[in-house]
């Protein structure tokens, strides 16, 4: 009898422990009330676009708002969109993968790959990953660049170095990282992305700018941002904005390729935590939050995610400017992430 009572007591204790465990899926989900609040936010701020938020599973819930009746200007979750600097997370993750394979390290010097780079002697991969390299390049070509060799040649032709090693957000840092990926793997950067991200994560809507036609993308509502300007910008942001992806596929990349990996973000955080700006590998850190913005003329996007709970909110819009994007990203962080 005592053994039976002891068994029942143990069973009751186990059930109690199970009952008090946090239910990760329920905690991670953006609830219905918050979804409605986010929809109201898009409407009240006149943002034409789509928000993706965490659902009960790894699949996102799409919240849309249309500020136009022109079907060609409606942003859809399953349509190509220029992800701009959101691509830096992909480039940073690729560098991390090569580090895991011991093909390079954070302290690997730039001169190992490109001794012709200005000031290459004291620039490391770590400094490229956290924007403290001192490299500068804000030039744009008059016509879209063709092919990775031309993109890299243009980067080196207009490259400058201020030798300060202070924080300075420059696309050229990630252009250089993309060139390093190409050199280290003896293959093209785009081929690496396809092999190591698109195929294993089943990303079916991801293309280099050169393979994208205007009709595949929601047309911007910014009258100053024509297609020529979009292609010139994306062509010169090699590794830092040359890719177009659907919001759904970008969600899949961040959720399945980054957040579900238990090592990537902690590794990035260790490098970011003592920096002037807590940034590394394409993301900013704020406690348990990682975030990033992407902006080119006519198109703006961002995501904010809790890397421990995997709760995430993304925005893709074609009618706001960068300042409004930053304000919206801050609002998402402070008002909707349950911090």
C-alpha positions in Angstrom: 0.0 0.0 0.0 2.8 2.4 0.9 4.5 1.6 -2.5 1.3 2.5 -4.3 0.9 5.7 -2.4 4.5 6.6 -3.0 4.0 5.9 -6.7 0.9 8.1 -6.9 2.7 10.8 -5.0 5.6 10.7 -7.5 3.1 10.8 -10.5 1.4 13.8 -9.0 4.7 15.6 -8.5 5.7 14.9 -12.1 2.3 16.2 -13.4 2.8 19.3 -11.3 6.2 20.0 -12.8 4.8 19.5 -16.3 1.9 21.9 -15.5 4.2 24.7 -14.3 6.6 24.5 -17.3 6.2 27.5 -19.6 4.4 26.7 -22.8 6.8 28.0 -25.4 4.4 28.0 -28.3 1.7 30.0 -26.5 4.3 32.5 -25.2 5.9 32.9 -28.6 2.7 33.6 -30.5 1.6 37.1 -31.3 -2.0 36.9 -30.0 -5.2 37.9 -31.8 -5.5 41.2 -29.8 -1.9 42.2 -30.7 -2.5 41.2 -34.4 -5.5 43.6 -34.4 -3.5 46.3 -32.8 -0.8 45.9 -35.5 -3.4 46.1 -38.3 -4.7 49.3 -36.7 -1.2 50.6 -36.5 -0.6 50.0 -40.3 -3.9 51.8 -41.1 -3.4 54.7 -38.7 0.1 55.3 -40.0 -0.9 54.8 -43.6 1.7 52.1 -44.2 1.1 50.2 -47.4 2.6 46.7 -46.9 2.6 43.5 -45.1 3.5 42.5 -41.6 4.5 38.9 -40.7 4.0 37.8 -37.1 4.6 34.6 -35.1 1.7 32.1 -35.2 1.2 28.9 -33.3 3.8 27.1 -35.5 6.9 28.3 -37.3 4.6 29.6 -40.1 3.9 33.3 -39.9 0.6 35.1 -39.9 0.3 37.8 -42.5 -1.3 41.2 -41.6 -1.8 43.4 -44.6 -2.9 47.0 -45.2 -3.5 48.5 -48.6 -3.2 52.3 -49.1 -3.7 51.9 -52.8 -6.2 50.4 -55.3 -3.5 49.8 -57.8 -2.9 46.0 -57.7 0.6 46.4 -59.0 1.5 48.4 -55.8 0.1 45.9 -53.3 2.8 44.2 -51.2 2.2 40.4 -50.9 3.9 37.9 -48.6 4.6 35.5 -51.4 6.0 38.0 -53.9 9.6 39.1 -54.5 10.7 42.2 -52.5 14.2 43.9 -52.4 15.4 43.0 -48.9 18.3 45.6 -49.0 20.3 45.5 -45.8 18.3 42.6 -44.3 20.6 40.6 -46.6 23.5 41.4 -44.3 22.2 38.8 -41.9 22.5 36.2 -44.6 26.1 37.3 -45.4 27.0 37.4 -41.7 25.5 33.9 -41.3 27.5 32.6 -44.2 30.7 33.9 -42.7 29.8 32.3 -39.4 29.3 28.9 -41.2 32.8 29.2 -42.7 34.2 30.0 -39.3 32.5 26.8 -37.9 34.2 24.9 -40.7 37.5 26.5 -39.5 38.0 28.0 -43.0 38.4 31.5 -41.4 38.2 33.2 -38.0 37.1 36.5 -36.6 40.7 37.6 -36.5 41.5 36.5 -40.0 43.0 39.6 -41.7 41.6 41.1 -44.9 45.0 40.9 -46.6 44.7 37.1 -46.7 42.1 37.5 -49.4 42.5 41.0 -50.8 46.0 42.5 -50.2 45.0 45.3 -52.7 42.4 46.7 -50.3 43.2 50.1 -48.8 44.5 49.7 -45.3 44.2 45.9 -45.5 47.1 45.4 -42.9 45.0 46.1 -39.8 41.4 45.1 -40.9 40.0 41.8 -39.7 36.8 39.9 -40.5 35.5 40.9 -37.0 35.8 44.6 -38.0 33.9 44.0 -41.2 31.2 42.2 -39.3 30.7 45.0 -36.8 31.3 48.0 -39.1 34.6 49.2 -37.5 36.9 48.5 -40.5 37.3 52.1 -41.5 36.3 51.3 -45.1 34.1 53.7 -46.9 32.3 53.6 -50.3 29.2 55.6 -51.0 29.5 55.8 -54.8 26.8 54.5 -57.1 27.2 53.5 -60.8 25.3 55.2 -63.6 24.0 51.9 -64.9 23.5 48.5 -63.2 26.6 46.5 -62.7 26.8 43.1 -64.4 28.1 40.1 -62.6 30.0 39.6 -59.4 33.5 40.3 -60.9 32.2 43.7 -62.1 30.6 44.4 -58.7 33.8 43.6 -56.8 35.9 45.7 -59.3 33.6 48.7 -58.8 33.9 48.3 -55.0 37.7 48.4 -55.1 37.8 51.3 -57.5 35.8 53.5 -55.2 37.1 52.2 -51.9 38.5 54.5 -49.2 39.8 54.1 -45.7 39.6 56.6 -42.8 41.7 54.4 -40.6 39.7 55.2 -37.5 38.2 51.8 -36.7 35.2 53.6 -35.0 31.6 52.5 -35.6 30.5 53.5 -39.1 27.6 51.7 -40.8 28.9 51.1 -44.3 27.5 48.7 -46.9 31.0 48.1 -48.2 31.9 46.1 -45.1 29.4 43.4 -46.2 30.3 43.8 -49.8 33.8 42.9 -48.8 32.5 39.9 -46.7 30.6 38.7 -49.8 33.8 38.9 -51.8 35.7 36.9 -49.1 33.0 34.2 -49.3 33.5 34.1 -53.0 37.3 33.8 -52.6 37.2 31.3 -49.7 34.7 28.9 -51.4 36.1 29.3 -55.0 32.6 29.8 -56.1 30.2 32.7 -56.6 28.6 34.4 -53.6 25.1 33.7 -55.1 26.0 30.1 -55.6 26.9 29.8 -51.9 23.6 31.3 -50.9 21.7 28.9 -53.1 23.6 25.8 -51.9 23.7 26.7 -48.2 20.4 28.6 -47.6 18.0 28.3 -50.5 18.1 24.6 -51.0 18.3 23.3 -47.3 15.7 25.8 -46.1 13.5 25.3 -49.2 13.5 29.0 -50.2 11.8 29.1 -53.6 11.5 32.9 -54.0 15.0 34.2 -53.8 16.8 35.8 -56.8 19.8 38.0 -57.6 18.7 41.5 -58.9 19.9 40.5 -62.3 17.3 37.7 -62.6 14.4 39.9 -61.4 12.0 41.7 -63.8 10.0 44.7 -62.7 6.7 42.9 -63.0 7.8 40.4 -60.3 8.0 43.1 -57.6 5.3 45.3 -56.1 5.8 48.7 -57.7 6.9 51.4 -55.3 4.5 54.3 -54.4 7.5 56.6 -54.3 7.4 58.5 -57.7 11.2 59.4 -57.4 12.2 55.7 -57.2 12.0 54.3 -60.7 13.1 50.8 -61.7 16.5 52.0 -63.0 17.3 53.5 -59.6 16.3 50.3 -57.9 18.5 48.1 -60.1 21.5 50.5 -59.9 21.2 50.4 -56.1 20.8 46.7 -55.7 23.6 45.9 -58.3 26.1 47.9 -56.2 25.1 46.4 -52.9 26.7 43.1 -53.6 26.3 41.0 -50.4 24.4 43.8 -48.7 21.3 44.2 -50.8 21.6 42.5 -54.2 19.0 39.8 -53.4 15.2 39.9 -53.8 13.1 37.5 -51.6 9.5 37.0 -50.8 8.7 38.1 -47.2 7.6 34.5 -46.5 11.0 33.1 -47.6 12.9 35.8 -45.6 10.8 34.8 -42.6 11.8 31.1 -43.2 15.5 32.1 -43.4 15.5 34.0 -40.1 13.3 31.6 -38.2 14.7 28.2 -39.5 18.2 29.3 -40.4 19.0 31.7 -37.6 16.7 31.6 -34.6 16.4 27.8 -34.5 20.2 27.5 -34.5 21.3 27.6 -30.8 24.8 28.9 -31.5 24.7 31.6 -34.1 23.1 34.5 -32.2 25.0 33.8 -28.9 28.2 33.8 -31.0 27.3 37.1 -32.6 26.3 38.5 -29.2 29.7 37.7 -27.7 31.3 39.8 -30.4 28.8 42.7 -30.1 28.4 43.1 -26.4 31.5 45.2 -25.8 31.3 47.3 -28.9 30.3 51.0 -29.1 27.2 49.9 -31.0 25.9 46.4 -30.1 25.9 45.1 -33.7 27.4 42.0 -35.3 26.7 39.8 -38.3 23.9 42.0 -39.7 21.8 42.5 -36.5 21.6 45.0 -33.7 21.2 43.6 -30.1 19.0 45.0 -27.4 18.9 42.5 -24.5 17.2 39.3 -25.9 16.1 41.2 -29.0 17.8 41.2 -32.4 16.7 43.6 -35.1 17.6 44.9 -38.5 16.4 47.4 -41.1 16.6 47.2 -44.9 16.2 50.3 -47.1 16.6 51.2 -50.7 14.8 53.9 -52.7 11.1 53.1 -52.7 11.3 50.0 -50.5 11.7 49.6 -46.7 11.7 46.6 -44.4 12.6 45.5 -40.9 12.3 42.7 -38.4 12.4 42.5 -34.6 12.8 39.2 -32.9 13.3 37.8 -29.4 16.0 35.2 -30.1 15.1 33.2 -26.9 11.3 32.9 -27.4 11.5 33.2 -31.2 8.6 35.7 -31.2 9.1 37.9 -34.3 7.5 40.7 -36.2 8.5 41.7 -39.8 7.4 44.6 -42.0 7.7 45.1 -45.7 6.5 48.4 -47.2 6.7 50.3 -50.5 5.4 53.7 -49.4 7.4 54.9 -46.4 10.9 56.4 -46.1 13.8 55.3 -43.9 12.9 57.7 -41.1 9.4 56.3 -40.9 10.8 52.8 -41.1 13.1 53.4 -38.1 10.2 54.9 -36.1 8.0 51.9 -36.9 10.8 49.5 -35.9 11.1 51.3 -32.6 7.3 51.1 -32.1 7.3 47.4 -32.8 10.1 46.8 -30.3 8.6 48.9 -27.4 4.9 48.4 -28.0 4.4 44.9 -29.4 7.3 42.6 -28.3 6.1 42.1 -24.7 9.5 43.1 -23.2 
